[in-house]
Amino acid sequence: MSAQPTSPSTMSKWRRLARWLPARVDKRVIAAAWVTLIVQVGIVGTGGLVRLTGSGLGCPTWPRCTEGSFVATEEMGIHGVIEFGNRLLTFVLVIVAIVTFLLVVRMRRQRRDLFWLSLVIGLYIPLQAIIGGITVLSNLNPYVVGLHYVASAILVAFSAVFVTRVYASPGPRVRTVPNWYSLTVHFTSFAVAVTVVVGVLVTGSGPHSGDGGASRNGLDPAFMQHVHSWPAYVTLALTLVLLAGAWRTPPTLRLRLWTALLLATEVMQIAVGLWQARTGLPIVLVNIHMVLAMVLVAAMVAVAMHVKQPDELGAASR
């Protein structure tokens, strides 16, 4: 049986759609980049709400919510609503990823960086959903839950790279800061990574397991809070060096702004961390602390991305 030929009107619609898609970075692409970053950070907040309200097993299985239903049932109560609602937000991430990919697909030859970043983010989302499913099937094993959080941090990092690249020109990039400044940025990035990983271990030892029957990692939470503070204070000290250096060396205005945001995030994060530790880890403060950690990752990635700038002199000589 032969395939039906495509009608001229259908082809015309596809041509109009193709012409509507941007051939260069415009306001639509910039907006999509920021929305991508915002929703990736935001779902960490809703995921934290699932855990902090004890709703981690509100849907006790995966990919179904129950053995006989894909959606939460009335008998599951508020915990089922919270857990299933968080699962639904995955589709929001997918929609945003598809729209973002379509907005850069026409410029895939000129802006391969944006094309591949949008593709990686889009393909990563289902992987993240699978890790989330494994956390449920493992009865909220604290190490699997921690892996789920780290995977979210990686998605936030990719999204932050995407945001910074939409403002940059395509082509080769060269380092535009002194070598000592670049090394300090890398040391700070490492300190941020250690702070986040140790924070995951602290959470895995604390009282917010996501469900009354979930296990803990067995570490001493009081001791782990002190361990968590060490790389956090190292990060703060290194960031102060970066901010001071940003005004004595010739970095761009964007690098200075991102470094200032990085410092502001760290100050807020430390303040919230001390506050929650001294008030018995209230849910609201713990959730804010978790979200700020993602903002910290995004700001750190943005600072690292501004160590290099497009090689405008090299491009002009070609």
C-alpha positions as CSV (number, residue, x, y, z in Angstrom):
1,M,0.0,0.0,0.0
2,S,1.6,3.3,-1.1
3,A,2.0,6.2,1.3
4,Q,-0.4,9.1,1.0
5,P,1.3,12.2,-0.5
6,T,1.7,15.2,1.7
7,S,-0.8,17.9,0.7
8,P,0.4,21.3,-0.4
9,S,-1.4,23.0,2.5
10,T,0.4,20.7,5.0
11,M,3.8,21.5,3.5
12,S,2.9,25.2,3.5
13,K,2.2,25.0,7.3
14,W,5.5,23.2,7.9
15,R,7.3,25.9,5.9
16,R,5.6,28.7,7.9
17,L,6.6,26.9,11.1
18,A,10.2,26.6,10.0
19,R,10.3,30.3,9.1
20,W,8.8,31.1,12.5
21,L,11.6,29.3,14.3
22,P,14.5,31.6,15.1
23,A,17.6,31.5,12.9
24,R,19.7,33.3,15.6
25,V,19.5,33.9,19.3
26,D,16.6,36.2,20.0
27,K,14.3,37.0,23.0
28,R,12.5,33.7,22.6
29,V,15.7,31.7,23.0
30,I,16.9,33.8,25.9
31,A,13.5,33.4,27.6
32,A,13.5,29.6,27.0
33,A,17.0,29.3,28.5
34,W,16.0,31.1,31.7
35,V,12.7,29.1,32.0
36,T,14.8,25.9,31.6
37,L,17.0,26.9,34.5
38,I,14.1,28.1,36.6
39,V,12.0,24.9,36.3
40,Q,15.1,22.7,37.0
41,V,15.7,24.6,40.2
42,G,12.0,24.7,41.0
43,I,11.4,21.0,40.8
44,V,14.1,20.6,43.4
45,G,11.9,22.7,45.7
46,T,8.8,20.5,45.0
47,G,10.9,17.4,45.4
48,G,12.1,18.7,48.7
49,L,8.5,19.3,49.8
50,V,7.7,15.6,49.0
51,R,10.5,14.5,51.2
52,L,10.1,17.0,54.0
53,T,6.3,16.3,54.4
54,G,6.9,12.5,54.6
55,S,5.2,12.0,51.2
56,G,8.1,10.1,49.6
57,L,6.1,6.9,49.4
58,G,2.8,8.8,48.8
59,C,2.8,6.8,45.5
60,P,4.3,3.5,46.8
61,T,5.4,2.2,43.4
62,W,6.7,3.4,40.0
63,P,5.9,4.1,37.2
64,R,2.4,3.6,38.4
65,C,1.3,5.5,41.5
66,T,-0.3,2.3,42.8
67,E,-0.4,-1.3,41.5
68,G,-3.7,-0.5,39.9
69,S,-3.6,3.2,39.1
70,F,-1.3,5.6,37.4
71,V,-2.8,8.5,39.4
72,A,-3.2,9.1,43.1
73,T,-6.4,7.8,44.6
74,E,-8.6,9.5,47.3
75,E,-7.6,6.8,49.8
76,M,-3.9,7.9,49.6
77,G,-4.7,11.3,51.1
78,I,-2.5,14.4,51.0
79,H,0.7,12.4,50.7
80,G,-0.4,10.8,47.5
81,V,-1.4,14.2,46.1
82,I,2.0,15.8,46.9
83,E,4.0,12.9,45.5
84,F,1.9,12.5,42.4
85,G,1.9,16.3,41.9
86,N,5.7,16.2,41.9
87,R,5.7,13.5,39.3
88,L,3.4,15.5,37.1
89,L,5.9,18.3,37.1
90,T,8.3,16.1,35.1
91,F,6.0,16.7,32.1
92,V,6.4,20.4,32.6
93,L,10.2,19.9,32.3
94,V,9.7,17.8,29.2
95,I,7.5,20.4,27.5
96,V,10.0,23.2,28.3
97,A,12.8,21.0,27.0
98,I,11.0,20.3,23.7
99,V,10.1,23.9,23.2
100,T,13.7,25.0,23.9
101,F,15.0,22.3,21.5
102,L,12.7,23.5,18.7
103,L,13.8,27.1,19.2
104,V,17.4,26.2,18.6
105,V,17.1,23.5,16.0
106,R,17.1,25.8,13.0
107,M,20.4,27.3,14.2
108,R,22.0,23.9,14.8
109,R,24.9,24.6,12.4
110,Q,25.7,28.1,13.6
111,R,25.1,27.4,17.3
112,R,26.0,23.7,17.8
113,D,26.6,24.5,21.5
114,L,23.0,25.5,22.1
115,F,21.7,22.6,20.0
116,W,23.6,19.9,21.9
117,L,23.0,21.5,25.3
118,S,19.3,21.6,24.7
119,L,19.4,18.0,23.4
120,V,21.4,16.7,26.4
121,I,19.0,18.5,28.9
122,G,16.0,17.0,27.1
123,L,17.5,13.5,27.1
124,Y,18.6,13.8,30.7
125,I,15.1,14.4,32.1
126,P,13.8,10.9,31.5
127,L,17.0,9.5,33.1
128,Q,16.3,11.7,36.1
129,A,12.8,10.4,36.2
130,I,14.0,6.8,36.2
131,I,16.4,7.6,39.1
132,G,13.4,9.1,40.9
133,G,11.5,5.9,40.3
134,I,14.4,3.8,41.7
135,T,14.3,5.9,44.9
136,V,10.6,4.8,45.4
137,L,11.4,1.2,44.5
138,S,14.3,1.2,47.0
139,N,12.0,2.4,49.8
140,L,13.8,5.8,49.8
141,N,17.3,4.4,50.3
142,P,19.2,7.6,51.5
143,Y,22.0,7.0,49.0
144,V,19.7,6.6,46.1
145,V,17.8,9.7,47.2
146,G,21.1,11.5,47.4
147,L,21.9,10.4,43.9
148,H,18.6,11.8,42.8
149,Y,19.5,15.2,44.2
150,V,23.0,15.1,42.7
151,A,21.4,14.3,39.3
152,S,19.2,17.3,39.7
153,A,22.3,19.4,40.4
154,I,23.9,18.2,37.2
155,L,20.7,19.2,35.3
156,V,20.8,22.6,36.9
157,A,24.5,22.9,35.9
158,F,23.7,22.1,32.2
159,S,20.9,24.6,32.3
160,A,23.2,27.3,33.7
161,V,25.7,26.6,30.9
162,F,22.8,27.0,28.4
163,V,21.9,30.4,30.0
164,T,25.4,31.7,29.8
165,R,26.0,30.5,26.2
166,V,22.9,32.2,24.8
167,Y,24.5,35.6,25.6
168,A,27.9,34.6,24.1
169,S,29.0,34.7,20.5
170,P,29.7,31.3,18.8
171,G,33.2,30.1,17.9
172,P,36.5,29.5,19.8
173,R,36.9,30.8,23.3
174,V,40.0,32.1,25.0
175,R,40.8,32.7,28.7
176,T,40.4,36.4,29.5
177,V,41.4,36.4,33.2
178,P,44.8,35.9,34.9
179,N,45.9,32.4,35.5
180,W,45.6,32.7,39.3
181,Y,42.0,33.8,38.9
182,S,41.2,30.9,36.7
183,L,42.7,28.5,39.2
184,T,40.8,30.1,42.0
185,V,37.6,29.6,40.1
186,H,38.3,25.9,39.6
187,F,39.2,25.5,43.3
188,T,36.0,27.2,44.2
189,S,34.0,25.0,41.9
190,F,35.5,21.9,43.6
191,A,34.7,23.3,47.0
192,V,31.1,23.9,45.9
193,A,30.8,20.3,44.7
194,V,32.2,19.0,48.0
195,T,29.8,21.2,49.9
196,V,26.8,19.8,48.0
197,V,27.8,16.2,48.3
198,V,28.5,16.5,52.0
199,G,25.1,18.3,52.3
200,V,23.5,15.3,50.7
201,L,25.1,13.0,53.4
202,V,24.0,15.3,56.1
203,T,20.4,15.1,54.9
204,G,20.7,11.4,54.6
205,S,21.6,11.2,58.3
206,G,18.9,13.6,59.5
207,P,15.2,13.2,60.5
208,H,13.7,14.0,57.1
209,S,13.7,10.6,55.5
210,G,10.6,11.1,53.3
211,D,8.7,8.4,55.0
212,G,8.5,7.0,58.5
213,G,9.7,3.6,57.4
214,A,12.7,4.8,55.3
215,S,16.2,4.1,56.6
216,R,19.0,6.6,57.4
217,N,22.6,6.3,56.4
218,G,23.8,5.8,60.0
219,L,26.1,8.8,60.1
220,D,26.1,11.1,63.1
221,P,24.0,14.1,62.0
222,A,25.5,16.6,64.5
223,F,29.0,15.7,63.4
224,M,28.1,15.8,59.7
225,Q,26.7,19.3,60.1
226,H,30.1,20.4,61.3
227,V,31.8,18.6,58.4
228,H,29.4,20.2,56.0
229,S,30.3,23.7,57.2
230,W,34.1,23.3,56.5
231,P,33.9,23.2,52.6
232,A,31.1,25.8,52.8
233,Y,33.4,28.3,54.6
234,V,36.2,27.5,52.2
235,T,33.8,28.3,49.4
236,L,33.0,31.6,51.0
237,A,36.6,32.6,51.5
238,L,37.5,31.7,47.9
239,T,34.5,33.6,46.6
240,L,35.6,36.7,48.4
241,V,39.0,36.4,46.7
242,L,37.2,36.1,43.3
243,L,35.0,39.1,44.0
244,A,38.0,41.2,45.0
245,G,39.9,40.0,42.0
246,A,37.0,40.8,39.7
247,W,37.5,44.5,40.5
248,R,41.3,44.5,40.1
249,T,41.5,42.5,36.9
250,P,39.8,43.0,33.6
251,P,36.9,40.5,33.7
252,T,33.6,41.4,32.0
253,L,30.7,43.0,33.8
254,R,28.8,39.7,33.6
255,L,31.5,37.8,35.4
256,R,31.4,40.5,38.2
257,L,27.7,40.2,38.5
258,W,27.7,36.4,38.6
259,T,30.4,36.4,41.2
260,A,28.4,38.9,43.3
261,L,25.4,36.6,43.0
262,L,27.5,33.6,44.0
263,L,28.7,35.4,47.1
264,A,25.1,36.6,48.0
265,T,23.8,33.0,47.6
266,E,26.6,31.7,49.9
267,V,25.8,34.2,52.6
268,M,22.1,33.4,52.4
269,Q,22.9,29.7,52.4
270,I,25.1,29.9,55.4
271,A,22.6,32.0,57.3
272,V,19.8,29.6,56.5
273,G,22.0,26.6,57.4
274,L,22.9,28.0,60.8
275,W,19.3,29.1,61.5
276,Q,17.8,25.6,60.6
277,A,20.5,23.8,62.7
278,R,19.6,26.0,65.7
279,T,15.8,25.6,65.4
280,G,15.5,21.9,65.0
281,L,15.5,21.7,61.1
282,P,12.0,23.2,60.4
283,I,10.6,22.1,57.0
284,V,10.5,25.5,55.4
285,L,14.1,26.3,56.2
286,V,15.4,22.9,55.1
287,N,13.6,23.3,51.7
288,I,15.0,26.8,51.2
289,H,18.4,25.4,52.0
290,M,18.0,22.7,49.3
291,V,16.8,25.2,46.7
292,L,19.6,27.7,47.5
293,A,22.1,24.8,46.9
294,M,20.9,24.6,43.4
295,V,21.1,28.4,42.9
296,L,24.7,28.1,44.3
297,V,25.5,25.4,41.6
298,A,24.0,27.6,38.9
299,A,25.9,30.7,39.9
300,M,29.2,28.8,40.3
301,V,28.8,27.3,36.8
302,A,28.1,30.7,35.4
303,V,31.2,32.1,37.0
304,A,33.3,29.3,35.6
305,M,31.8,29.8,32.1
306,H,32.9,33.4,32.1
307,V,36.6,32.6,32.6
308,K,36.7,32.3,28.9
309,Q,35.2,34.6,26.2
310,P,34.8,34.3,22.5
311,D,38.0,34.9,20.6
312,E,36.9,38.0,18.8
313,L,40.4,38.9,17.5
314,G,40.9,35.4,16.1
315,A,37.5,35.6,14.4
316,A,38.3,39.0,12.9
317,S,41.6,37.7,11.5
318,R,39.9,34.9,9.8
